[in-house]
Amino acid sequence: MNLLLISCQLILTVVFLVSAIFKVRDIDTFAGRVRPALPSRVARHSYSVGVLVVFLEFATVVLLLFVPYVGFLESAVLLIAFTVHLVRVIRSGVQVPCGCAGSSEAPTSRVHVVRNLLLLVMAVTGSSLSALAVGHLQLNHLVLLGPATIIGLGILYLQELTDLLKGGILL
């Protein structure tokens, strides 16, 4: 149970941290990718929405590391909001890159929705387990950091990996 909790915690931490870093590197591009699916009265404030998203992702990282239960809950709320946004983009028919990891050029697709649902399962699992667990950074965290980073990046870039495998010999 403890390893599952730590795995969920570190995978989500990696996903939100990498995502926030890439978004903040080019906030204007990210804001432009958010704009098409926003309601018209909010779309003109897409830059502010982009800054808010980056702030919330960095806050989620801090919470996941220091107040895991709250971090998992915030992760779940953000993932639900992001998934609703992705579904709106897909339904609109507008071919716009997801922007989930900032600079990705992959068009928004159902793979992004599936990825977010997997992350949402981790957030719900983590919040359930963290309600039962007590403790801070331990040796287990350091041992699982490498695999959690690989898994988190794999999930974050699921669309790109899918495209890579389709073009190769594996799919």
KAURWO-V10402 format. One record per pair of residues at least 4 apart in sequence whose C-alpha atoms are under 6 Angstrom apart, sorted by sequence separation. I is the first residue (numbers start at 1). J is the second residue. D is the distance in Angstrom with one decimal. If there is no record, write none. Layout:
I&J&D, I&J&D
This chain:
3&7&5.9, 7&11&5.9, 13&17&5.9, 14&18&5.9, 15&19&6.0, 16&20&6.0, 23&27&5.5, 39&43&5.9, 56&60&6.0, 60&64&5.9, 63&67&4.8, 64&68&4.3, 68&72&5.9, 71&75&6.0, 75&79&6.0, 78&82&6.0, 79&83&5.9, 116&120&6.0, 121&125&6.0, 122&126&5.8, 126&130&5.8, 141&145&6.0, 144&148&5.9, 145&149&6.0, 148&152&5.8, 154&158&5.8, 38&43&5.1, 63&68&5.8, 99&104&5.9, 165&170&5.6, 166&171&4.9, 165&171&5.6, 64&71&4.1, 35&43&5.1, 63&71&4.4, 97&105&5.1, 97&106&5.2, 98&107&5.7, 97&107&4.0, 98&108&4.5, 35&46&5.5, 60&71&5.4, 96&107&5.4, 97&108&5.3, 31&46&5.2, 31&47&4.9, 31&50&5.0, 83&113&5.8, 20&54&5.2, 20&57&5.8, 16&57&5.5, 76&120&5.6, 76&123&5.5, 13&61&5.2, 111&159&6.0, 37&88&5.9, 72&123&5.0, 37&89&5.3, 72&127&5.1, 69&127&5.1, 69&130&5.5, 30&99&5.7, 30&102&5.8, 22&101&5.9, 23&102&4.1, 22&102&4.7, 19&101&4.4, 8&122&5.4, 8&126&5.7, 5&126&5.3, 14&149&5.8, 11&148&4.8, 15&152&5.3, 10&148&5.7, 14&152&5.7, 11&152&4.6
